[in-house]
Amino acid sequence: MSRNNFKEEIQRSVSIGRNYVEHPQNTDFIMHNHKDAFEILIFIRGDAEFRVEGSVYDLKPYDTVIAADNEMHRIIHRSCTPYERIVINISADFFVKNNCEEFSGFFLSRVPGEHNLISYETTKNTHFMSCIERLLEYYGDGESDVLIKSVLIELFYILNKCGSNNRDNSDYSNKYIKNVIMYINENLTSEINLDTISEHFFVNKSYLCRIFKRHTGYTVNKYITHKRLMYVRELCSGGMSITQASVEAGFGNYSNFYKMYIKETGSAPSTELKRS
């Protein structure tokens, strides 16, 4: 493969950056996921917590949090203290393309919302931060893609080793919301909505809506729709037709899926997904 092809591949597969925000506002950090990409965030400083799939992780300097492509997550700032972090995004197929699937466990071998944080206490006696600093330097200077990939694989090796011994140190500030999100994830392909969930948990719909949106930024029904759209993309990437995937993901039929997709993304499914 030529050097230019390597450049194109690394640009498609990886983004690395160090970011600083003087006065962070929570309205700028919404709940989201990264389509077909994984995220590694190294928290440098600030007064913040990481929320993912109903779990809450209190962040300390140089802690690392990870999110797979199917995990909805966000940063919550408890004050306007300056916020600094290093963010690495990796395409979901990086491990397969680079023959390092054995180091993907810290992303793929977890229940969504569990074991997302690897503390600085766990990584400080490893070469983790050395890898991060080298990546920032090599990536910023446009160094050889082979060199960048080599350091990334070393980083994944360290994270996988640290993650395999990592205990789940999340704080379920609202165990009820965690249970609701787990229920949604486990029953995504069934006929679930605000009514069925409120009945299942014996709770008033207004109360459920209020605390769910306060915690996630989404209404219950919008959260379900977003997760179903994520699942359709996953099924289509595995070779399933859009029509079949839309039914499998719980939309009932292609027409319902199409309307929801347009409403959510503003474009037709054919612009992103192959239809057969």
N, C-alpha and C positions, 0 to 999 in steps of 0.2 A: 504494500500500500504506500502511495506517495506521501510526502510530508503535508501537502495541501489537503489530501484526503484525511490524514490524521487530524489536521486542524479542524476540518468540518465536523469530524466525528466527535471530538472533545467539546466543541461548541454546542453540538446537539445534546450531548450526554451530561454535561457538568456546568454548573455556575457556582462561583465562589466569590464572596464579598464580605467586607467588614463595614458595618453601618453604625452611625451615631445619630441619636435624636436628642436635641437639647431639652425639649419640653414635650414628651410623648402624650398623646391623647388617645384614649381607648377607642374613639370613633374611627381612628385610622388603622386599627388592628382588629379586623372583623374575623369571625369564624370562617374557616376555609379549608380546602384540601388542595393538594397539588396533583393535577391530572397526570397519571402515568409517571410520577416522580416521587422520590423520597427526600425528606429534609433532615439535615443535621443542623441544630442551632446551638452554638456555644455562647452562653450568657456571660458577658464581661462585667457589666455593672448596670444598676438600676434598682427599682423597687417593684418587682413584678412576680406574677405566677403564670404557669403554663397550664391551659385547660385543654383536654383532649378526650373526646368520647365519654364525657361525664366525670373524668378524673381531674384532680387539681394538684399541681406540683409547685411547691414553693421553690423559687430559684435563688441560689447563692452564687457569688462570683465564680466563674469558670466551670459551673455545672453544664452538662450537655443534655439536650432533649432531642428526641428523634420522633419522626412521624412518617408512617407509611402512606402510600397514595390513597388508601381507603379510610384514613383517620382524619376526622374533622377536628381542627385545633385552632387556638388563638392565644395571644399574649394578653393578659390583663395587667394594667399598670395601677398600682395602689396609690401612687402619687406622681407628681410631675418631675421626679428625680431623673436626671439625664440617663438615657438608655443606650447601651452599646452592646452589639452582638456580632458574631461571625456566623454567616449562613452558607451552608453548602447544599445545593440541590443536585440530585443524581437521578438520571432516567431509570425507570423501573427495570429496564432490560440490561443495565450496565453489567450486572454480575454474570449473566449468561454470555454476553458478547465478549467478556474479558476472562472467561473461564475461572471465575472465583466465586462460584455459587456457595462454596462451603463457608464463606464469610458473610452471607446474607441473613443469617439467623436473627440478628438483633433487629432487623426490620420485619422479617416474614414469620418467624416462629413465636409470635406473641398474640395474645388476645387483644383486640383493639382497646386502647385506653389503659393498658397495663404495661409496666416496666418501660415506660417512656423516658425516664430520667436516669442518667448515669452521672453520679455525683463527682465533683472534683476530687473528693477523698479517694474515689476509686481509680481515677485516671492520673493523679498527680505523680505517682511513682512509675509511670510508663513513659513512652515516647510520644504520647498523644499530642501534647501542645507543640512539640517539636515538628510533628507532621503538619499540624495546622499552620504554623508559621512558614514552613517550607512551601506548602500549597499556596498560601497567599502571595508569597514572593514569586514562585514559578508561574502561577496563573497570571499575576499582574504584569510580569515581564514578558509574557508570551513565550515562555520556554518550551522545550520539546514536549509534545503531547505524551510521548512514551514515558518521560520523566514524571509528568503530572499523574498519569495513570498508575505508575509504580508507587508513588507516595500515597495515592488514594487507596490502593489495595493494602498497603501497610496500615493505613488508618483504619480500614474496615477490619483487618485482622485484630487490631488492638480493641476496637469497639466490640467486636464479637466475643473476644476473650473476657472483657470487662462485663459485657452484658450477660454472659452465661452465668456469672456469679452474682448478678445484681438482684437485690430484693426489691419488691414493689414498694416504693416509698411515697405513694400518692396520698393525698389528703382528700377524702370524700367529703367535701364541705357540704354537699347535699346528696346524701346516699340515695334519696328518692329519685333525683334526676339521673343519677348513674344507673339505677334499676330501669328507668323508663328507656334510656338510650340502649341499654343491653337488650331490652325486650324488643325494641324496634329493629335492631341489628339481627336478632334471632328470628324475627317473623317478617322480614322485609318482603318476602314473596307472597305473603298472605294478605287478606283484605283488612289491613289495619289503617286507622285514621284516628283523629282526635276522639271521636265517640267511642270506638272500641277500646282505645287505651285507657280512657277515663273509667270505663266500665270495668276493665281488667284490674285496675288499681283502686277501685272504689273511691274515686276522687272527683270533685267538682271540675267541670271542663274549664271554667274561667280561672280557677286557681291553678290548674295544670298549665294552661296557656301562659299565665303571668309568670310563674317561676321558671318555666322552661325557656321562655324568651329572655328572661333576665340572665339566665345562666349561659345560654348558647347564642343569643342574638337572632335566633330563628323561631318562627312559630312551629308547632308540632308537625303540621301537615307539610310545611315547606321543607322541614328537615327530612321527613320521609321521602318527599319527592327528590331532593338532592341526593340522598343515599341511593335511591333507586336508579337515578341517572348514572351515578358512579358504577352501579352494578351492570347496567346495560353496556357501558363502555368496556367494562372488564369482560363481559360475555362476548361482545363483538370482537375484541382483540384476540379472543381465543378461537375465533372462526365462526361463531354463531351469527345467523342473519339478524338484522335489526328487528324484523317482525317477531321472530321467535324470542329474541332477547327481551323485547318489550313486554311480552306476556310472561316470560320466566321471572322478570324482575318485579312483577306485581302490578303493572299498569292495566292489565286486563285485555287490552288490544292495542294495535298500532296507532289507531286514531287518538286514543287518550294520551299515549306516549308522545305523539307528534305535537299535540297542543301544549303539553307540559314542557317539552323540549324547547319549543319556540318561545314560550313564556320565560323560561329560565335562562336561555342563552341568546335569544334574539335572532337566531339563524336556524335553518333547516338541518335535520340530522344528516342529510346527504353531504353537507359541507365538512363533516368530521368523520362520519361513520360510513362504512360500505354497506349498502343495502342489497339483499338478494332475496 
